[in-house]
Amino acid sequence: MLEQKFHLKKLKVKIKNKFMEEKQIQIKARDEDLKGVFANLAIISHTKDEFCLDFINSFAPVPILTARVIVTPTHAKRIFLALKENIEKYEEKFGKIEIEIQKEPKIGFVG
């Protein structure tokens, strides 16, 4: 069995308690995981007990699942709020992110 190399990385994490205290934690990560993966499509599904976030690279000749993250509904909400907060900070610094809303494709006869 090959031994995996781990890289120790420090992260600052905000604990969302009533005091908004900051706590520093250390995590282990494989060197390969620190590179990250590219995704330009996300498919999100859920059951009563979990949310499944599938990240896909659709530029490949055949779309490739690059990561699957399964979280509890509580953690899904925390991710949503953290992403919302970070998008707001990004837009304050770099300007509004414009997105094109895709309309439903018309099916059948169009006149």
Backbone hydrogen bonds in HBPLUS format (Angstrom, degrees):
<---DONOR---> <-ACCEPTOR-->    atom                        ^
c    i                          cat <-CA-CA->   ^        H-A-AA   ^      H-
h    n   atom  resd res      DA  || num        DHA   H-A  angle D-A-AA Bond
n    s   type  num  typ     dist DA aas  dist angle  dist       angle   num
A0007-HIS N   A0029-ALA O   2.73 MM  22  5.43 171.8  1.74 155.3 157.6     1
A0029-ALA N   A0007-HIS O   3.16 MM  22  5.43 154.9  2.23 142.8 150.4     2
A0009-LYS N   A0027-ILE O   3.17 MM  18  5.69 173.6  2.17 167.7 169.1     3
A0027-ILE N   A0009-LYS O   3.05 MM  18  5.69 172.7  2.05 169.4 168.9     4
A0011-LEU N   A0025-ILE O   3.06 MM  14  5.72 174.4  2.06 165.5 167.3     5
A0025-ILE N   A0011-LEU O   3.10 MM  14  5.72 160.9  2.14 172.8 174.6     6
A0013-VAL N   A0023-LYS O   3.05 MM  10  5.63 166.0  2.08 158.7 162.1     7
A0023-LYS N   A0013-VAL O   3.05 MM  10  5.63 175.6  2.05 169.4 168.3     8
A0015-ILE N   A0021-GLU O   3.05 MM   6  5.73 157.3  2.11 163.4 170.5     9
A0017-ASN N   A0015-ILE O   2.91 MM   2  5.75 132.8  2.14 106.5  92.6    10
A0020-MET N   A0017-ASN O   3.06 MM   3  5.22 158.1  2.11 110.0 116.9    11
A0033-ASP N   A0030-ARG O   2.95 MM   3  5.23 123.2  2.28 104.5 119.0    12
A0034-LEU N   A0030-ARG O   3.24 MM   4  6.63 140.5  2.41 150.0 161.1    13
A0034-LEU N   A0031-ASP O   3.20 MM   3  5.30 132.1  2.44  98.2 110.6    14
A0035-LYS N   A0032-GLU O   3.30 MM   3  5.67 152.9  2.37 105.2 112.6    15
A0036-GLY N   A0033-ASP O   3.19 MM   3  5.62 144.6  2.32 108.2 116.7    16
A0040-ASN N   A0056-ILE O   2.99 MM  16  6.30 144.4  2.12 150.5 154.2    17
A0056-ILE N   A0041-LEU O   2.81 MM  15  5.10 171.2  1.82 158.6 158.7    18
A0043-ILE N   A0054-ASP O   2.85 MM  11  5.12 158.8  1.90 147.3 154.5    19
A0054-ASP N   A0043-ILE O   2.89 MM  11  5.12 177.9  1.89 155.9 156.1    20
A0045-SER N   A0052-CYS O   3.00 MM   7  5.28 162.2  2.03 149.8 155.5    21
A0052-CYS N   A0045-SER O   2.78 MM   7  5.28 172.0  1.79 153.7 154.8    22
A0047-THR N   A0050-GLU O   2.86 MM   3  5.40 160.5  1.90 160.3 166.2    23
A0051-PHE N   A0071-VAL O   2.74 MM  20  5.33 163.4  1.77 159.1 164.8    24
A0071-VAL N   A0051-PHE O   2.93 MM  20  5.33 156.7  1.99 150.4 157.7    25
A0053-LEU N   A0069-VAL O   2.79 MM  16  5.11 171.0  1.79 156.2 159.4    26
A0069-VAL N   A0053-LEU O   2.89 MM  16  5.11 162.4  1.92 143.9 149.5    27
A0055-PHE N   A0067-ALA O   2.82 MM  12  5.17 176.7  1.82 162.1 162.5    28
A0066-THR N   A0055-PHE O   2.78 MM  11  5.68 151.1  1.86 147.3 156.9    29
A0067-ALA N   A0055-PHE O   3.34 MM  12  5.17 153.2  2.42 138.8 137.0    30
A0057-ASN N   A0064-ILE O   2.86 MM   7  5.27 160.5  1.90 154.8 158.7    31
A0064-ILE N   A0057-ASN O   3.06 MM   7  5.27 162.0  2.09 137.9 141.0    32
A0076-ALA N   A0072-THR O   2.88 MM   4  6.15 153.2  1.95 153.7 162.4    33
A0077-LYS N   A0073-PRO O   3.03 MM   4  6.27 153.5  2.10 146.4 152.1    34
A0078-ARG N   A0074-THR O   3.09 MM   4  6.42 152.9  2.17 143.1 150.7    35
A0079-ILE N   A0075-HIS O   2.84 MM   4  6.09 156.7  1.90 151.0 156.9    36
A0080-PHE N   A0076-ALA O   2.95 MM   4  6.18 160.9  1.99 146.9 152.3    37
A0081-LEU N   A0077-LYS O   2.94 MM   4  6.21 162.8  1.97 151.8 155.5    38
A0082-ALA N   A0078-ARG O   2.90 MM   4  6.07 158.7  1.94 148.5 154.7    39
A0083-LEU N   A0079-ILE O   2.84 MM   4  5.99 159.6  1.88 153.8 159.5    40
A0084-LYS N   A0080-PHE O   2.89 MM   4  6.07 159.1  1.94 149.4 155.5    41
A0085-GLU N   A0081-LEU O   2.96 MM   4  6.14 161.2  2.00 145.8 150.6    42
A0086-ASN N   A0082-ALA O   2.99 MM   4  6.17 156.7  2.05 145.0 151.3    43
A0087-ILE N   A0083-LEU O   2.87 MM   4  6.07 152.4  1.94 150.9 158.1    44
A0088-GLU N   A0084-LYS O   3.05 MM   4  6.27 158.8  2.09 148.6 154.1    45
A0089-LYS N   A0085-GLU O   3.07 MM   4  6.37 156.1  2.13 144.5 150.8    46
A0090-TYR N   A0086-ASN O   2.91 MM   4  6.06 156.7  1.96 144.3 151.0    47
A0091-GLU N   A0087-ILE O   2.88 MM   4  6.09 163.7  1.91 154.0 157.5    48
A0092-GLU N   A0088-GLU O   3.00 MM   4  6.21 147.3  2.11 144.3 153.1    49
A0093-LYS N   A0089-LYS O   3.16 MM   4  6.37 148.8  2.26 143.0 150.6    50
A0093-LYS N   A0090-TYR O   3.10 MM   3  5.22 121.1  2.47  96.4 110.8    51
A0094-PHE N   A0090-TYR O   2.73 MM   4  5.87 167.9  1.74 163.0 166.8    52
A0095-GLY N   A0091-GLU O   2.88 MM   4  4.40 141.8  2.03 116.3 123.4    53
